């Protein structure tokens, strides 16, 4: 990520646009944009709170993602 900052910025922007479009498609224009900004602010706040505590590690993030993915697939 540090070697190619432009690629990282473009990839992050594409992911943000895709997530906003998915929320707009599922919830409507006004509610989707509103939900997008709520989720964005919530995740940014959690990141700012938890990064100094060194809680974010790649294995923990991967394990959390996989647990949530399996829960979403099998329960809902």
The 8 nearest C-alpha neighbors of each residue, nearest first, counted from 0:
[[1, 2, 3, 4, 7, 6, 5, 8],
 [2, 0, 3, 4, 7, 5, 6, 8],
 [1, 3, 0, 4, 5, 6, 7, 8],
 [4, 2, 6, 0, 1, 5, 7, 8],
 [3, 5, 7, 6, 1, 0, 8, 2],
 [6, 4, 8, 7, 3, 9, 10, 0],
 [7, 5, 9, 4, 8, 3, 10, 0],
 [6, 8, 4, 10, 5, 9, 11, 0],
 [9, 7, 5, 11, 6, 10, 12, 4],
 [8, 10, 12, 6, 11, 7, 13, 5],
 [11, 9, 13, 7, 12, 8, 6, 14],
 [12, 10, 14, 8, 13, 9, 7, 15],
 [11, 13, 15, 9, 14, 10, 8, 16],
 [12, 14, 10, 16, 15, 11, 17, 9],
 [13, 15, 17, 11, 12, 16, 18, 10],
 [16, 14, 12, 18, 13, 17, 19, 11],
 [17, 15, 19, 13, 18, 14, 20, 12],
 [18, 16, 20, 14, 19, 15, 13, 21],
 [19, 17, 21, 15, 20, 16, 14, 22],
 [20, 18, 16, 22, 17, 21, 35, 23],
 [19, 21, 23, 17, 18, 22, 24, 16],
 [22, 20, 24, 18, 23, 19, 25, 17],
 [21, 23, 31, 19, 25, 24, 20, 26],
 [22, 24, 31, 27, 28, 20, 26, 21],
 [25, 23, 21, 22, 27, 26, 20, 31],
 [24, 26, 22, 23, 27, 21, 31, 20],
 [27, 25, 31, 23, 30, 24, 22, 28],
 [26, 28, 23, 31, 30, 24, 29, 25],
 [27, 29, 23, 31, 30, 32, 26, 24],
 [28, 30, 32, 31, 27, 33, 23, 26],
 [29, 31, 33, 32, 27, 28, 26, 34],
 [32, 30, 23, 22, 26, 34, 28, 33],
 [33, 31, 35, 34, 29, 30, 28, 23],
 [32, 34, 30, 36, 31, 35, 29, 37],
 [35, 33, 37, 31, 36, 32, 30, 38],
 [36, 34, 32, 38, 33, 37, 19, 39],
 [35, 37, 39, 33, 34, 38, 40, 32],
 [38, 36, 34, 40, 39, 35, 41, 33],
 [39, 37, 41, 35, 36, 40, 34, 42],
 [40, 38, 36, 42, 37, 41, 35, 43],
 [39, 41, 43, 37, 38, 42, 36, 44],
 [42, 40, 38, 44, 43, 39, 37, 45],
 [43, 41, 45, 39, 44, 40, 46, 38],
 [42, 44, 46, 40, 45, 41, 39, 47],
 [45, 43, 47, 41, 46, 42, 40, 48],
 [46, 44, 48, 42, 47, 43, 49, 41],
 [45, 47, 43, 49, 44, 48, 50, 42],
 [46, 48, 44, 45, 49, 50, 43, 51],
 [47, 49, 45, 46, 50, 44, 51, 52],
 [48, 50, 46, 52, 51, 47, 45, 54],
 [49, 51, 53, 52, 46, 47, 48, 54],
 [52, 50, 53, 49, 48, 47, 54, 46],
 [51, 53, 49, 50, 54, 48, 55, 47],
 [54, 52, 50, 51, 55, 49, 56, 48],
 [53, 55, 52, 49, 56, 50, 51, 59],
 [56, 54, 53, 50, 60, 57, 59, 49],
 [57, 55, 59, 58, 54, 60, 53, 61],
 [56, 58, 60, 59, 61, 55, 62, 54],
 [59, 57, 61, 60, 56, 62, 63, 55],
 [60, 58, 62, 56, 61, 57, 63, 55],
 [59, 61, 57, 63, 58, 62, 64, 56],
 [62, 60, 58, 64, 59, 63, 57, 65],
 [61, 63, 59, 65, 64, 60, 58, 66],
 [64, 62, 60, 66, 61, 65, 59, 67],
 [63, 65, 61, 67, 62, 66, 68, 60],
 [64, 66, 68, 62, 67, 63, 69, 61],
 [67, 65, 63, 69, 68, 64, 70, 62],
 [66, 68, 70, 64, 65, 69, 71, 63],
 [69, 67, 65, 71, 70, 66, 64, 72],
 [70, 68, 72, 66, 71, 67, 73, 65],
 [71, 69, 67, 68, 73, 72, 74, 66],
 [70, 72, 68, 75, 69, 74, 73, 67],
 [73, 71, 69, 70, 75, 74, 68, 67],
 [72, 74, 70, 71, 75, 69, 68, 67],
 [75, 73, 70, 71, 72, 69, 68, 67],
 [74, 71, 73, 72, 70, 69, 68, 67]]
